[in-house]
C-alpha cells in the first residue's frame, strides 16, 4: 500500500527496512499496489486489482 502518492511517474516505497524507488502511473496515497517488474534497484508498480485477490 502506498504511504505517499506516486506523482509524475515516480515515488518511494518502504518494504521492511528498505526504501525502494518506484515508477508507475500516478496513484494516491493509500492505494494498494502490485509490483509488476524489477528494473535494477527500482520497482515498477500498478494499482492492484482487488477483485483478483483470493
PDBQT receptor file of N, H, CA, C and O in Angstrom, charges set to zero:
ATOM      1  N   UNK A   1       0.850  -1.174   0.000  1.00  0.00    +0.000 N 
ATOM      2  CA  UNK A   1       0.000   0.000   0.000  1.00  0.00    +0.000 C 
ATOM      3  C   UNK A   1       0.900   1.243   0.000  1.00  0.00    +0.000 C 
ATOM      4  O   UNK A   1       1.895   1.306   0.722  1.00  0.00    +0.000 OA
ATOM      5  N   UNK A   2       0.536   2.207  -0.807  1.00  0.00    +0.000 N 
ATOM      6  H   UNK A   2      -0.272   2.156  -1.393  1.00  0.00    +0.000 HD
ATOM      7  CA  UNK A   2       1.329   3.432  -0.889  1.00  0.00    +0.000 C 
ATOM      8  C   UNK A   2       1.122   4.307   0.340  1.00  0.00    +0.000 C 
ATOM      9  O   UNK A   2      -0.012   4.615   0.706  1.00  0.00    +0.000 OA
ATOM     10  N   UNK A   3       2.219   4.704   0.974  1.00  0.00    +0.000 N 
ATOM     11  H   UNK A   3       3.140   4.453   0.676  1.00  0.00    +0.000 HD
ATOM     12  CA  UNK A   3       2.145   5.637   2.100  1.00  0.00    +0.000 C 
ATOM     13  C   UNK A   3       2.099   7.069   1.601  1.00  0.00    +0.000 C 
ATOM     14  O   UNK A   3       1.503   7.937   2.239  1.00  0.00    +0.000 OA
ATOM     15  N   UNK A   4       2.733   7.318   0.453  1.00  0.00    +0.000 N 
ATOM     16  H   UNK A   4       3.218   6.614  -0.065  1.00  0.00    +0.000 HD
ATOM     17  CA  UNK A   4       2.761   8.646  -0.168  1.00  0.00    +0.000 C 
ATOM     18  C   UNK A   4       2.340   8.479  -1.624  1.00  0.00    +0.000 C 
ATOM     19  O   UNK A   4       2.536   7.410  -2.201  1.00  0.00    +0.000 OA
ATOM     20  N   UNK A   5       1.767   9.515  -2.225  1.00  0.00    +0.000 N 
ATOM     21  H   UNK A   5       1.608  10.384  -1.756  1.00  0.00    +0.000 HD
ATOM     22  CA  UNK A   5       1.316   9.384  -3.610  1.00  0.00    +0.000 C 
ATOM     23  C   UNK A   5       2.463   9.131  -4.583  1.00  0.00    +0.000 C 
ATOM     24  O   UNK A   5       3.598   9.549  -4.352  1.00  0.00    +0.000 OA
ATOM     25  N   UNK A   6       2.147   8.449  -5.659  1.00  0.00    +0.000 N 
ATOM     26  H   UNK A   6       1.225   8.110  -5.846  1.00  0.00    +0.000 HD
ATOM     27  CA  UNK A   6       3.070   8.260  -6.779  1.00  0.00    +0.000 C 
ATOM     28  C   UNK A   6       2.724   9.361  -7.765  1.00  0.00    +0.000 C 
ATOM     29  O   UNK A   6       1.648   9.352  -8.362  1.00  0.00    +0.000 OA
ATOM     30  N   UNK A   7       3.636  10.308  -7.935  1.00  0.00    +0.000 N 
ATOM     31  H   UNK A   7       4.510  10.315  -7.450  1.00  0.00    +0.000 HD
ATOM     32  CA  UNK A   7       3.357  11.506  -8.717  1.00  0.00    +0.000 C 
ATOM     33  C   UNK A   7       4.368  11.664  -9.844  1.00  0.00    +0.000 C 
ATOM     34  O   UNK A   7       5.564  11.451  -9.648  1.00  0.00    +0.000 OA
ATOM     35  N   UNK A   8       3.887  12.034 -11.014  1.00  0.00    +0.000 N 
ATOM     36  H   UNK A   8       2.915  12.206 -11.173  1.00  0.00    +0.000 HD
ATOM     37  CA  UNK A   8       4.709  12.215 -12.206  1.00  0.00    +0.000 C 
ATOM     38  C   UNK A   8       5.529  10.958 -12.496  1.00  0.00    +0.000 C 
ATOM     39  O   UNK A   8       6.661  11.029 -12.974  1.00  0.00    +0.000 OA
ATOM     40  N   UNK A   9       4.920   9.796 -12.190  1.00  0.00    +0.000 N 
ATOM     41  H   UNK A   9       4.001   9.739 -11.801  1.00  0.00    +0.000 HD
ATOM     42  CA  UNK A   9       5.525   8.509 -12.517  1.00  0.00    +0.000 C 
ATOM     43  C   UNK A   9       6.612   8.032 -11.584  1.00  0.00    +0.000 C 
ATOM     44  O   UNK A   9       7.250   7.017 -11.866  1.00  0.00    +0.000 OA
ATOM     45  N   UNK A  10       6.853   8.736 -10.463  1.00  0.00    +0.000 N 
ATOM     46  H   UNK A  10       6.335   9.560 -10.235  1.00  0.00    +0.000 HD
ATOM     47  CA  UNK A  10       7.937   8.343  -9.568  1.00  0.00    +0.000 C 
ATOM     48  C   UNK A  10       7.534   8.499  -8.110  1.00  0.00    +0.000 C 
ATOM     49  O   UNK A  10       6.694   9.331  -7.765  1.00  0.00    +0.000 OA
ATOM     50  N   UNK A  11       8.152   7.679  -7.260  1.00  0.00    +0.000 N 
ATOM     51  H   UNK A  11       8.834   7.003  -7.540  1.00  0.00    +0.000 HD
ATOM     52  CA  UNK A  11       7.895   7.773  -5.832  1.00  0.00    +0.000 C 
ATOM     53  C   UNK A  11       8.816   6.849  -5.070  1.00  0.00    +0.000 C 
ATOM     54  O   UNK A  11       9.789   6.330  -5.618  1.00  0.00    +0.000 OA
ATOM     55  N   UNK A  12       8.503   6.645  -3.797  1.00  0.00    +0.000 N 
ATOM     56  H   UNK A  12       7.712   7.066  -3.352  1.00  0.00    +0.000 HD
ATOM     57  CA  UNK A  12       9.287   5.767  -2.926  1.00  0.00    +0.000 C 
ATOM     58  C   UNK A  12       8.337   4.872  -2.149  1.00  0.00    +0.000 C 
ATOM     59  O   UNK A  12       7.197   5.243  -1.867  1.00  0.00    +0.000 OA
ATOM     60  N   UNK A  13       8.825   3.692  -1.809  1.00  0.00    +0.000 N 
ATOM     61  H   UNK A  13       9.750   3.390  -2.038  1.00  0.00    +0.000 HD
ATOM     62  CA  UNK A  13       8.030   2.723  -1.070  1.00  0.00    +0.000 C 
ATOM     63  C   UNK A  13       8.916   2.041  -0.045  1.00  0.00    +0.000 C 
ATOM     64  O   UNK A  13       9.993   1.556  -0.392  1.00  0.00    +0.000 OA
ATOM     65  N   UNK A  14       8.488   1.991   1.210  1.00  0.00    +0.000 N 
ATOM     66  H   UNK A  14       7.613   2.385   1.491  1.00  0.00    +0.000 HD
ATOM     67  CA  UNK A  14       9.224   1.286   2.250  1.00  0.00    +0.000 C 
ATOM     68  C   UNK A  14       8.737  -0.158   2.320  1.00  0.00    +0.000 C 
ATOM     69  O   UNK A  14       7.539  -0.421   2.433  1.00  0.00    +0.000 OA
ATOM     70  N   UNK A  15       9.689  -1.091   2.251  1.00  0.00    +0.000 N 
ATOM     71  H   UNK A  15      10.662  -0.877   2.159  1.00  0.00    +0.000 HD
ATOM     72  CA  UNK A  15       9.400  -2.518   2.401  1.00  0.00    +0.000 C 
ATOM     73  C   UNK A  15      10.358  -3.025   3.465  1.00  0.00    +0.000 C 
ATOM     74  O   UNK A  15      11.572  -3.052   3.260  1.00  0.00    +0.000 OA
ATOM     75  N   UNK A  16       9.808  -3.426   4.595  1.00  0.00    +0.000 N 
ATOM     76  H   UNK A  16       8.822  -3.404   4.762  1.00  0.00    +0.000 HD
ATOM     77  CA  UNK A  16      10.621  -3.810   5.755  1.00  0.00    +0.000 C 
ATOM     78  C   UNK A  16      11.572  -2.661   6.092  1.00  0.00    +0.000 C 
ATOM     79  O   UNK A  16      11.110  -1.565   6.408  1.00  0.00    +0.000 OA
ATOM     80  N   UNK A  17      12.885  -2.883   6.032  1.00  0.00    +0.000 N 
ATOM     81  H   UNK A  17      13.260  -3.774   5.775  1.00  0.00    +0.000 HD
ATOM     82  CA  UNK A  17      13.828  -1.819   6.390  1.00  0.00    +0.000 C 
ATOM     83  C   UNK A  17      14.496  -1.199   5.162  1.00  0.00    +0.000 C 
ATOM     84  O   UNK A  17      15.538  -0.554   5.284  1.00  0.00    +0.000 OA
ATOM     85  N   UNK A  18      13.904  -1.391   3.984  1.00  0.00    +0.000 N 
ATOM     86  H   UNK A  18      13.058  -1.915   3.886  1.00  0.00    +0.000 HD
ATOM     87  CA  UNK A  18      14.472  -0.882   2.735  1.00  0.00    +0.000 C 
ATOM     88  C   UNK A  18      13.513   0.094   2.071  1.00  0.00    +0.000 C 
ATOM     89  O   UNK A  18      12.307  -0.147   2.016  1.00  0.00    +0.000 OA
ATOM     90  N   UNK A  19      14.059   1.202   1.566  1.00  0.00    +0.000 N 
ATOM     91  H   UNK A  19      15.039   1.397   1.610  1.00  0.00    +0.000 HD
ATOM     92  CA  UNK A  19      13.252   2.163   0.808  1.00  0.00    +0.000 C 
ATOM     93  C   UNK A  19      13.586   1.959  -0.671  1.00  0.00    +0.000 C 
ATOM     94  O   UNK A  19      14.744   2.068  -1.075  1.00  0.00    +0.000 OA
ATOM     95  N   UNK A  20      12.558   1.660  -1.473  1.00  0.00    +0.000 N 
ATOM     96  H   UNK A  20      11.618   1.571  -1.145  1.00  0.00    +0.000 HD
ATOM     97  CA  UNK A  20      12.700   1.431  -2.906  1.00  0.00    +0.000 C 
ATOM     98  C   UNK A  20      12.210   2.637  -3.676  1.00  0.00    +0.000 C 
ATOM     99  O   UNK A  20      11.254   3.296  -3.267  1.00  0.00    +0.000 OA
ATOM    100  N   UNK A  21      12.857   2.928  -4.786  1.00  0.00    +0.000 N 
ATOM    101  H   UNK A  21      13.633   2.393  -5.118  1.00  0.00    +0.000 HD
ATOM    102  CA  UNK A  21      12.335   3.894  -5.750  1.00  0.00    +0.000 C 
ATOM    103  C   UNK A  21      11.325   3.124  -6.587  1.00  0.00    +0.000 C 
ATOM    104  O   UNK A  21      11.580   1.989  -6.990  1.00  0.00    +0.000 OA
ATOM    105  N   UNK A  22      10.184   3.742  -6.847  1.00  0.00    +0.000 N 
ATOM    106  H   UNK A  22       9.978   4.664  -6.520  1.00  0.00    +0.000 HD
ATOM    107  CA  UNK A  22       9.152   3.080  -7.629  1.00  0.00    +0.000 C 
ATOM    108  C   UNK A  22       8.733   3.963  -8.799  1.00  0.00    +0.000 C 
ATOM    109  O   UNK A  22       8.820   5.189  -8.739  1.00  0.00    +0.000 OA
ATOM    110  N   UNK A  23       8.279   3.315  -9.856  1.00  0.00    +0.000 N 
ATOM    111  H   UNK A  23       8.208   2.319  -9.905  1.00  0.00    +0.000 HD
ATOM    112  CA  UNK A  23       7.753   4.023 -11.011  1.00  0.00    +0.000 C 
ATOM    113  C   UNK A  23       6.430   3.377 -11.400  1.00  0.00    +0.000 C 
ATOM    114  O   UNK A  23       6.186   2.203 -11.120  1.00  0.00    +0.000 OA
ATOM    115  N   UNK A  24       5.591   4.159 -12.046  1.00  0.00    +0.000 N 
ATOM    116  H   UNK A  24       5.789   5.112 -12.274  1.00  0.00    +0.000 HD
ATOM    117  CA  UNK A  24       4.297   3.671 -12.491  1.00  0.00    +0.000 C 
ATOM    118  C   UNK A  24       3.355   4.833 -12.701  1.00  0.00    +0.000 C 
ATOM    119  O   UNK A  24       3.770   5.991 -12.695  1.00  0.00    +0.000 OA
ATOM    120  N   UNK A  25       2.080   4.520 -12.887  1.00  0.00    +0.000 N 
ATOM    121  H   UNK A  25       1.743   3.579 -12.892  1.00  0.00    +0.000 HD
ATOM    122  CA  UNK A  25       1.100   5.588 -13.095  1.00  0.00    +0.000 C 
ATOM    123  C   UNK A  25       0.892   6.389 -11.810  1.00  0.00    +0.000 C 
ATOM    124  O   UNK A  25       1.147   5.888 -10.714  1.00  0.00    +0.000 OA
ATOM    125  N   UNK A  26       0.431   7.631 -11.946  1.00  0.00    +0.000 N 
ATOM    126  H   UNK A  26       0.224   8.037 -12.836  1.00  0.00    +0.000 HD
ATOM    127  CA  UNK A  26       0.128   8.441 -10.767  1.00  0.00    +0.000 C 
ATOM    128  C   UNK A  26      -0.964   7.754  -9.953  1.00  0.00    +0.000 C 
ATOM    129  O   UNK A  26      -2.020   7.401 -10.478  1.00  0.00    +0.000 OA
ATOM    130  N   UNK A  27      -0.689   7.569  -8.658  1.00  0.00    +0.000 N 
ATOM    131  H   UNK A  27       0.169   7.855  -8.232  1.00  0.00    +0.000 HD
ATOM    132  CA  UNK A  27      -1.626   6.905  -7.757  1.00  0.00    +0.000 C 
ATOM    133  C   UNK A  27      -1.669   7.667  -6.440  1.00  0.00    +0.000 C 
ATOM    134  O   UNK A  27      -0.679   8.276  -6.036  1.00  0.00    +0.000 OA
ATOM    135  N   UNK A  28      -2.807   7.632  -5.777  1.00  0.00    +0.000 N 
ATOM    136  H   UNK A  28      -3.612   7.137  -6.105  1.00  0.00    +0.000 HD
ATOM    137  CA  UNK A  28      -2.990   8.321  -4.499  1.00  0.00    +0.000 C 
ATOM    138  C   UNK A  28      -2.404   7.513  -3.353  1.00  0.00    +0.000 C 
ATOM    139  O   UNK A  28      -2.289   6.290  -3.438  1.00  0.00    +0.000 OA
ATOM    140  N   UNK A  29      -2.035   8.205  -2.282  1.00  0.00    +0.000 N 
ATOM    141  H   UNK A  29      -2.129   9.198  -2.213  1.00  0.00    +0.000 HD
ATOM    142  CA  UNK A  29      -1.617   7.528  -1.055  1.00  0.00    +0.000 C 
ATOM    143  C   UNK A  29      -2.751   6.623  -0.601  1.00  0.00    +0.000 C 
ATOM    144  O   UNK A  29      -3.923   6.981  -0.722  1.00  0.00    +0.000 OA
ATOM    145  N   UNK A  30      -2.406   5.457  -0.079  1.00  0.00    +0.000 N 
ATOM    146  H   UNK A  30      -1.454   5.167   0.020  1.00  0.00    +0.000 HD
ATOM    147  CA  UNK A  30      -3.404   4.500   0.384  1.00  0.00    +0.000 C 
ATOM    148  C   UNK A  30      -3.840   3.496  -0.675  1.00  0.00    +0.000 C 
ATOM    149  O   UNK A  30      -4.596   2.573  -0.374  1.00  0.00    +0.000 OA
ATOM    150  N   UNK A  31      -3.371   3.661  -1.918  1.00  0.00    +0.000 N 
ATOM    151  H   UNK A  31      -2.756   4.411  -2.163  1.00  0.00    +0.000 HD
ATOM    152  CA  UNK A  31      -3.713   2.729  -2.991  1.00  0.00    +0.000 C 
ATOM    153  C   UNK A  31      -2.949   1.427  -2.812  1.00  0.00    +0.000 C 
ATOM    154  O   UNK A  31      -1.738   1.441  -2.590  1.00  0.00    +0.000 OA
ATOM    155  N   UNK A  32      -3.652   0.297  -2.907  1.00  0.00    +0.000 N 
ATOM    156  H   UNK A  32      -4.635   0.285  -3.088  1.00  0.00    +0.000 HD
ATOM    157  CA  UNK A  32      -2.984  -0.998  -2.892  1.00  0.00    +0.000 C 
ATOM    158  C   UNK A  32      -2.310  -1.176  -4.242  1.00  0.00    +0.000 C 
ATOM    159  O   UNK A  32      -2.909  -0.933  -5.290  1.00  0.00    +0.000 OA
ATOM    160  N   UNK A  33      -1.045  -1.607  -4.199  1.00  0.00    +0.000 N 
ATOM    161  H   UNK A  33      -0.559  -1.805  -3.348  1.00  0.00    +0.000 HD
ATOM    162  CA  UNK A  33      -0.287  -1.741  -5.435  1.00  0.00    +0.000 C 
ATOM    163  C   UNK A  33       0.259  -3.156  -5.583  1.00  0.00    +0.000 C 
ATOM    164  O   UNK A  33       0.277  -3.949  -4.641  1.00  0.00    +0.000 OA
ATOM    165  N   UNK A  34       0.702  -3.436  -6.805  1.00  0.00    +0.000 N 
ATOM    166  H   UNK A  34       0.688  -2.792  -7.570  1.00  0.00    +0.000 HD
ATOM    167  CA  UNK A  34       1.338  -4.713  -7.131  1.00  0.00    +0.000 C 
ATOM    168  C   UNK A  34       2.624  -4.388  -7.892  1.00  0.00    +0.000 C 
ATOM    169  O   UNK A  34       2.640  -3.511  -8.756  1.00  0.00    +0.000 OA
ATOM    170  N   UNK A  35       3.691  -5.099  -7.564  1.00  0.00    +0.000 N 
ATOM    171  H   UNK A  35       3.678  -5.811  -6.862  1.00  0.00    +0.000 HD
ATOM    172  CA  UNK A  35       4.952  -4.946  -8.286  1.00  0.00    +0.000 C 
ATOM    173  C   UNK A  35       4.853  -5.787  -9.550  1.00  0.00    +0.000 C 
ATOM    174  O   UNK A  35       4.590  -6.987  -9.480  1.00  0.00    +0.000 OA
ATOM    175  N   UNK A  36       5.061  -5.163 -10.702  1.00  0.00    +0.000 N 
ATOM    176  H   UNK A  36       5.275  -4.188 -10.759  1.00  0.00    +0.000 HD
ATOM    177  CA  UNK A  36       4.971  -5.873 -11.975  1.00  0.00    +0.000 C 
ATOM    178  C   UNK A  36       6.334  -6.172 -12.575  1.00  0.00    +0.000 C 
ATOM    179  O   UNK A  36       6.456  -7.028 -13.451  1.00  0.00    +0.000 OA
ATOM    180  N   UNK A  37       7.363  -5.467 -12.106  1.00  0.00    +0.000 N 
ATOM    181  H   UNK A  37       7.263  -4.772 -11.394  1.00  0.00    +0.000 HD
ATOM    182  CA  UNK A  37       8.701  -5.633 -12.691  1.00  0.00    +0.000 C 
ATOM    183  C   UNK A  37       9.738  -5.084 -11.725  1.00  0.00    +0.000 C 
ATOM    184  O   UNK A  37       9.471  -4.142 -10.978  1.00  0.00    +0.000 OA
ATOM    185  N   UNK A  38      10.904  -5.671 -11.745  1.00  0.00    +0.000 N 
ATOM    186  H   UNK A  38      11.121  -6.437 -12.351  1.00  0.00    +0.000 HD
ATOM    187  CA  UNK A  38      12.054  -5.126 -11.013  1.00  0.00    +0.000 C 
ATOM    188  C   UNK A  38      13.040  -4.674 -12.062  1.00  0.00    +0.000 C 
ATOM    189  O   UNK A  38      13.509  -5.474 -12.872  1.00  0.00    +0.000 OA
ATOM    190  N   UNK A  39      13.360  -3.378 -12.049  1.00  0.00    +0.000 N 
ATOM    191  H   UNK A  39      12.979  -2.728 -11.391  1.00  0.00    +0.000 HD
ATOM    192  CA  UNK A  39      14.255  -2.779 -13.037  1.00  0.00    +0.000 C 
ATOM    193  C   UNK A  39      15.474  -2.241 -12.300  1.00  0.00    +0.000 C 
ATOM    194  O   UNK A  39      15.503  -1.078 -11.898  1.00  0.00    +0.000 OA
ATOM    195  N   UNK A  40      16.482  -3.094 -12.125  1.00  0.00    +0.000 N 
ATOM    196  H   UNK A  40      16.459  -4.039 -12.452  1.00  0.00    +0.000 HD
ATOM    197  CA  UNK A  40      17.658  -2.710 -11.348  1.00  0.00    +0.000 C 
ATOM    198  C   UNK A  40      17.268  -2.529  -9.892  1.00  0.00    +0.000 C 
ATOM    199  O   UNK A  40      16.797  -3.469  -9.252  1.00  0.00    +0.000 OA
ATOM    200  N   UNK A  41      17.463  -1.323  -9.364  1.00  0.00    +0.000 N 
ATOM    201  H   UNK A  41      17.846  -0.559  -9.885  1.00  0.00    +0.000 HD
ATOM    202  CA  UNK A  41      17.108  -1.023  -7.977  1.00  0.00    +0.000 C 
ATOM    203  C   UNK A  41      15.768  -0.298  -7.900  1.00  0.00    +0.000 C 
ATOM    204  O   UNK A  41      15.478   0.369  -6.906  1.00  0.00    +0.000 OA
ATOM    205  N   UNK A  42      14.955  -0.424  -8.939  1.00  0.00    +0.000 N 
ATOM    206  H   UNK A  42      15.190  -0.965  -9.747  1.00  0.00    +0.000 HD
ATOM    207  CA  UNK A  42      13.668   0.273  -8.996  1.00  0.00    +0.000 C 
ATOM    208  C   UNK A  42      12.555  -0.754  -9.214  1.00  0.00    +0.000 C 
ATOM    209  O   UNK A  42      12.710  -1.705  -9.980  1.00  0.00    +0.000 OA
ATOM    210  N   UNK A  43      11.439  -0.541  -8.528  1.00  0.00    +0.000 N 
ATOM    211  H   UNK A  43      11.314   0.232  -7.906  1.00  0.00    +0.000 HD
ATOM    212  CA  UNK A  43      10.271  -1.398  -8.708  1.00  0.00    +0.000 C 
ATOM    213  C   UNK A  43       9.267  -0.690  -9.605  1.00  0.00    +0.000 C 
ATOM    214  O   UNK A  43       9.006   0.501  -9.434  1.00  0.00    +0.000 OA
ATOM    215  N   UNK A  44       8.712  -1.415 -10.550  1.00  0.00    +0.000 N 
ATOM    216  H   UNK A  44       8.924  -2.382 -10.689  1.00  0.00    +0.000 HD
ATOM    217  CA  UNK A  44       7.648  -0.899 -11.403  1.00  0.00    +0.000 C 
ATOM    218  C   UNK A  44       6.343  -1.420 -10.810  1.00  0.00    +0.000 C 
ATOM    219  O   UNK A  44       6.194  -2.622 -10.589  1.00  0.00    +0.000 OA
ATOM    220  N   UNK A  45       5.396  -0.511 -10.551  1.00  0.00    +0.000 N 
ATOM    221  H   UNK A  45       5.518   0.466 -10.731  1.00  0.00    +0.000 HD
ATOM    222  CA  UNK A  45       4.169  -0.893  -9.849  1.00  0.00    +0.000 C 
ATOM    223  C   UNK A  45       2.933  -0.458 -10.640  1.00  0.00    +0.000 C 
ATOM    224  O   UNK A  45       3.003   0.376 -11.543  1.00  0.00    +0.000 OA
ATOM    225  N   UNK A  46       1.805  -1.054 -10.266  1.00  0.00    +0.000 N 
ATOM    226  H   UNK A  46       1.748  -1.731  -9.533  1.00  0.00    +0.000 HD
ATOM    227  CA  UNK A  46       0.499  -0.669 -10.787  1.00  0.00    +0.000 C 
ATOM    228  C   UNK A  46      -0.503  -0.838  -9.660  1.00  0.00    +0.000 C 
ATOM    229  O   UNK A  46      -0.205  -1.464  -8.643  1.00  0.00    +0.000 OA
ATOM    230  N   UNK A  47      -1.675  -0.286  -9.839  1.00  0.00    +0.000 N 
ATOM    231  H   UNK A  47      -1.917   0.223 -10.665  1.00  0.00    +0.000 HD
ATOM    232  CA  UNK A  47      -2.733  -0.470  -8.845  1.00  0.00    +0.000 C 
ATOM    233  C   UNK A  47      -3.135  -1.931  -8.836  1.00  0.00    +0.000 C 
ATOM    234  O   UNK A  47      -3.288  -2.541  -9.894  1.00  0.00    +0.000 OA
ATOM    235  N   UNK A  48      -3.307  -2.503  -7.640  1.00  0.00    +0.000 N 
ATOM    236  H   UNK A  48      -3.183  -2.007  -6.781  1.00  0.00    +0.000 HD
ATOM    237  CA  UNK A  48      -3.711  -3.906  -7.518  1.00  0.00    +0.000 C 
ATOM    238  C   UNK A  48      -5.199  -4.019  -7.795  1.00  0.00    +0.000 C 
ATOM    239  O   UNK A  48      -5.988  -3.193  -7.335  1.00  0.00    +0.000 OA
ATOM    240  N   UNK A  49      -5.575  -5.027  -8.535  1.00  0.00    +0.000 N 
ATOM    241  H   UNK A  49      -4.934  -5.698  -8.908  1.00  0.00    +0.000 HD
ATOM    242  CA  UNK A  49      -6.976  -5.318  -8.793  1.00  0.00    +0.000 C 
ATOM    243  C   UNK A  49      -7.499  -6.147  -7.634  1.00  0.00    +0.000 C 
ATOM    244  O   UNK A  49      -7.238  -7.348  -7.557  1.00  0.00    +0.000 OA
ATOM    245  N   UNK A  50      -8.234  -5.516  -6.735  1.00  0.00    +0.000 N 
ATOM    246  H   UNK A  50      -8.446  -4.540  -6.798  1.00  0.00    +0.000 HD
ATOM    247  CA  UNK A  50      -8.683  -6.200  -5.520  1.00  0.00    +0.000 C 
ATOM    248  C   UNK A  50      -9.622  -7.355  -5.825  1.00  0.00    +0.000 C 
ATOM    249  O   UNK A  50      -9.742  -8.262  -5.002  1.00  0.00    +0.000 OA
ATOM    250  N   UNK A  51     -10.294  -7.360  -6.971  1.00  0.00    +0.000 N 
ATOM    251  H   UNK A  51     -10.197  -6.623  -7.639  1.00  0.00    +0.000 HD
ATOM    252  CA  UNK A  51     -11.203  -8.461  -7.290  1.00  0.00    +0.000 C 
ATOM    253  C   UNK A  51     -10.433  -9.720  -7.634  1.00  0.00    +0.000 C 
ATOM    254  O   UNK A  51     -11.014 -10.804  -7.614  1.00  0.00    +0.000 OA
ATOM    255  N   UNK A  52      -9.126  -9.621  -7.954  1.00  0.00    +0.000 N 
ATOM    256  H   UNK A  52      -8.654  -8.740  -7.970  1.00  0.00    +0.000 HD
ATOM    257  CA  UNK A  52      -8.334 -10.777  -8.322  1.00  0.00    +0.000 C 
ATOM    258  C   UNK A  52      -7.768 -11.486  -7.093  1.00  0.00    +0.000 C 
ATOM    259  O   UNK A  52      -7.245 -12.594  -7.210  1.00  0.00    +0.000 OA
ATOM    260  N   UNK A  53      -7.864 -10.866  -5.921  1.00  0.00    +0.000 N 
ATOM    261  H   UNK A  53      -8.289  -9.966  -5.825  1.00  0.00    +0.000 HD
ATOM    262  CA  UNK A  53      -7.310 -11.474  -4.712  1.00  0.00    +0.000 C 
ATOM    263  C   UNK A  53      -8.210 -12.601  -4.242  1.00  0.00    +0.000 C 
ATOM    264  O   UNK A  53      -9.432 -12.524  -4.366  1.00  0.00    +0.000 OA
ATOM    265  N   UNK A  54      -7.599 -13.652  -3.701  1.00  0.00    +0.000 N 
ATOM    266  H   UNK A  54      -6.606 -13.715  -3.601  1.00  0.00    +0.000 HD
ATOM    267  CA  UNK A  54      -8.379 -14.786  -3.192  1.00  0.00    +0.000 C 
ATOM    268  C   UNK A  54      -8.385 -14.788  -1.689  1.00  0.00    +0.000 C 
ATOM    269  O   UNK A  54      -8.990 -15.667  -1.076  1.00  0.00    +0.000 OA
TER     270      UNK A  54
